[in-house]
Protein backbone atom coordinates (compact mmCIF):
# COMPACT_ATOMS: atom_id res chain seq x y z
CA UNK A 1 0.00 0.00 0.00
CA UNK A 2 2.88 2.34 0.76
CA UNK A 3 4.33 1.79 -2.73
CA UNK A 4 0.97 2.66 -4.24
CA UNK A 5 0.82 5.96 -2.30
CA UNK A 6 4.37 6.80 -3.39
CA UNK A 7 3.58 6.10 -7.04
CA UNK A 8 0.37 8.16 -6.91
CA UNK A 9 2.24 11.04 -5.24
CA UNK A 10 4.97 10.98 -7.90
CA UNK A 11 2.47 10.84 -10.74
CA UNK A 12 0.43 13.68 -9.20
CA UNK A 13 3.57 15.77 -8.78
CA UNK A 14 4.28 15.37 -12.49
CA UNK A 15 0.74 15.72 -13.86
CA UNK A 16 -0.60 18.66 -11.83
CA UNK A 17 2.01 21.16 -13.10
CA UNK A 18 1.39 19.98 -16.67
CA UNK A 19 -2.36 20.50 -16.30
CA UNK A 20 -1.85 23.96 -14.77
CA UNK A 21 0.55 24.90 -17.57
CA UNK A 22 -1.90 23.66 -20.21
CA UNK A 23 -4.82 25.61 -18.71
CA UNK A 24 -2.72 28.75 -18.36
CA UNK A 25 -1.60 28.50 -21.97
CA UNK A 26 -5.19 27.97 -23.15
CA UNK A 27 -6.35 31.04 -21.23
CA UNK A 28 -3.51 33.17 -22.61
CA UNK A 29 -4.30 32.05 -26.16
CA UNK A 30 -7.99 32.92 -25.68
CA UNK A 31 -7.05 36.41 -24.48
CA UNK A 32 -4.74 36.95 -27.44
CA UNK A 33 -7.45 35.80 -29.83
CA UNK A 34 -9.93 38.23 -28.26
CA UNK A 35 -7.44 41.08 -28.70
CA UNK A 36 -7.03 40.21 -32.38
CA UNK A 37 -10.82 40.11 -32.78
CA UNK A 38 -11.11 43.57 -31.19
CA UNK A 39 -8.52 44.88 -33.66
CA UNK A 40 -10.52 43.40 -36.55
CA UNK A 41 -13.65 45.20 -35.30
CA UNK A 42 -11.70 48.46 -35.08
CA UNK A 43 -10.48 48.04 -38.67
CA UNK A 44 -14.01 47.15 -39.80
CA UNK A 45 -15.54 50.27 -38.24
CA UNK A 46 -12.82 52.39 -39.84
CA UNK A 47 -13.63 50.84 -43.24
CA UNK A 48 -17.34 51.48 -42.82
CA UNK A 49 -16.72 55.16 -42.18
CA UNK A 50 -15.68 55.61 -45.82
CA UNK A 51 -18.16 56.43 -48.57
CA UNK A 52 -19.72 53.23 -50.04
CA UNK A 53 -19.04 52.62 -53.69
CA UNK A 54 -18.89 49.77 -56.19
CA UNK A 55 -15.12 49.71 -55.64
CA UNK A 56 -15.24 49.04 -51.92
CA UNK A 57 -18.35 46.83 -51.70
CA UNK A 58 -16.37 43.62 -51.07
CA UNK A 59 -14.31 45.14 -48.28
CA UNK A 60 -17.49 46.63 -46.75
CA UNK A 61 -19.09 43.16 -46.84
CA UNK A 62 -16.02 41.78 -45.06
CA UNK A 63 -16.15 44.60 -42.48
CA UNK A 64 -19.83 43.92 -41.83
CA UNK A 65 -19.15 40.20 -41.34
CA UNK A 66 -16.36 41.00 -38.89
CA UNK A 67 -18.58 43.32 -36.85
CA UNK A 68 -21.37 40.76 -36.83
CA UNK A 69 -19.02 37.98 -35.72
CA UNK A 70 -16.77 39.68 -33.18
CA UNK A 71 -18.30 42.87 -31.81
CA UNK A 72 -20.87 41.33 -29.51
CA UNK A 73 -23.60 43.23 -31.35
CA UNK A 74 -25.60 40.91 -33.62
CA UNK A 75 -26.62 42.74 -36.79
CA UNK A 76 -29.95 42.24 -38.47
CA UNK A 77 -30.09 41.54 -42.21
CA UNK A 78 -31.30 45.10 -42.78
CA UNK A 79 -28.43 46.54 -40.72
CA UNK A 80 -25.85 44.49 -42.66
CA UNK A 81 -27.34 45.68 -45.98
CA UNK A 82 -27.32 49.30 -44.80
CA UNK A 83 -23.71 49.07 -43.71
CA UNK A 84 -22.68 47.67 -47.08
CA UNK A 85 -24.77 49.85 -49.39
CA UNK A 86 -25.70 53.08 -47.65
CA UNK A 87 -23.89 56.18 -46.49
CA UNK A 88 -20.78 55.88 -44.36
CA UNK A 89 -21.35 55.52 -40.65
CA UNK A 90 -20.23 57.86 -37.96
CA UNK A 91 -19.38 56.50 -34.55
CA UNK A 92 -22.60 57.98 -33.12
CA UNK A 93 -24.74 56.49 -35.87
CA UNK A 94 -23.01 53.13 -35.42
CA UNK A 95 -23.81 53.11 -31.72
CA UNK A 96 -27.42 54.23 -32.17
CA UNK A 97 -28.28 51.94 -35.01
CA UNK A 98 -26.56 48.82 -33.80
CA UNK A 99 -27.52 49.05 -30.17
CA UNK A 100 -30.89 48.01 -31.62
CA UNK A 101 -29.79 44.39 -31.16
CA UNK A 102 -29.83 44.96 -27.40
CA UNK A 103 -32.90 44.79 -25.23
CA UNK A 104 -34.46 47.89 -23.72
CA UNK A 105 -33.44 46.47 -20.32
CA UNK A 106 -29.78 46.33 -21.42
CA UNK A 107 -29.91 49.92 -22.61
CA UNK A 108 -31.77 51.07 -19.47
CA UNK A 109 -29.14 49.40 -17.30
CA UNK A 110 -26.40 51.08 -19.31
CA UNK A 111 -28.13 54.46 -18.98
CA UNK A 112 -28.37 53.98 -15.21
CA UNK A 113 -24.71 52.92 -14.98
CA UNK A 114 -23.66 55.89 -17.12
CA UNK A 115 -25.68 58.17 -14.85
CA UNK A 116 -24.01 56.66 -11.76
CA UNK A 117 -20.64 57.47 -13.30
CA UNK A 118 -21.70 60.99 -14.32
CA UNK A 119 -21.66 60.46 -18.09
CA UNK A 120 -25.43 60.51 -18.71
CA UNK A 121 -27.92 63.13 -17.58
CA UNK A 122 -30.99 62.12 -19.59
CA UNK A 123 -34.01 60.02 -18.67
CA UNK A 124 -33.80 56.24 -18.34
CA UNK A 125 -35.73 55.25 -21.48
CA UNK A 126 -34.20 52.00 -22.70
CA UNK A 127 -33.64 53.67 -26.07
CA UNK A 128 -30.17 54.17 -27.53
CA UNK A 129 -30.75 57.79 -28.47
CA UNK A 130 -28.00 60.23 -29.43
CA UNK A 131 -27.46 61.37 -25.83
CA UNK A 132 -27.02 57.76 -24.67
CA UNK A 133 -24.57 56.95 -27.47
CA UNK A 134 -22.54 60.08 -26.76
CA UNK A 135 -22.42 59.11 -23.07
CA UNK A 136 -21.22 55.61 -24.04
CA UNK A 137 -18.52 57.17 -26.23
CA UNK A 138 -17.42 59.47 -23.41
CA UNK A 139 -17.22 56.48 -21.06
CA UNK A 140 -15.24 54.49 -23.66
CA UNK A 141 -12.76 57.35 -23.98
CA UNK A 142 -12.39 57.53 -20.20
CA UNK A 143 -11.40 53.86 -20.00
CA UNK A 144 -9.22 54.13 -23.12
CA UNK A 145 -11.11 51.79 -25.43
CA UNK A 146 -12.29 52.60 -28.93
CA UNK A 147 -15.05 55.19 -28.68
CA UNK A 148 -17.51 53.78 -31.22
CA UNK A 149 -20.63 54.32 -29.11
CA UNK A 150 -21.58 50.66 -29.36
CA UNK A 151 -22.56 48.78 -26.22
CA UNK A 152 -20.60 45.63 -26.98
CA UNK A 153 -19.54 42.99 -24.48
CA UNK A 154 -16.33 44.74 -23.48
CA UNK A 155 -17.93 48.15 -22.98
CA UNK A 156 -20.93 46.66 -21.18
CA UNK A 157 -18.72 44.66 -18.81
CA UNK A 158 -16.43 47.59 -18.02
CA UNK A 159 -19.40 49.90 -17.53
CA UNK A 160 -21.10 47.52 -15.10
CA UNK A 161 -17.86 46.99 -13.19
CA UNK A 162 -17.10 50.71 -12.86
CA UNK A 163 -20.68 51.57 -11.88
CA UNK A 164 -20.71 48.84 -9.20
CA UNK A 165 -17.40 50.18 -7.81
CA UNK A 166 -18.78 53.74 -7.77
CA UNK A 167 -21.96 52.59 -6.02
CA UNK A 168 -19.90 50.80 -3.34
CA UNK A 169 -17.93 53.95 -2.61
CA UNK A 170 -21.10 55.95 -1.93
HELIX and SHEET records of a PDB file:
HELIX    1   1 UNK A    2  UNK A   48  1                                  47    
HELIX    2   2 UNK A   57  UNK A   70  1                                  14    
HELIX    3   3 UNK A   77  UNK A   85  1                                   9    
HELIX    4   4 UNK A   91  UNK A   98  1                                   8    
HELIX    5   5 UNK A   99  UNK A  101  5                                   3    
HELIX    6   6 UNK A  104  UNK A  116  1                                  13    
HELIX    7   7 UNK A  130  UNK A  142  1                                  13    
HELIX    8   8 UNK A  153  UNK A  169  1                                  17    
END                                                                             
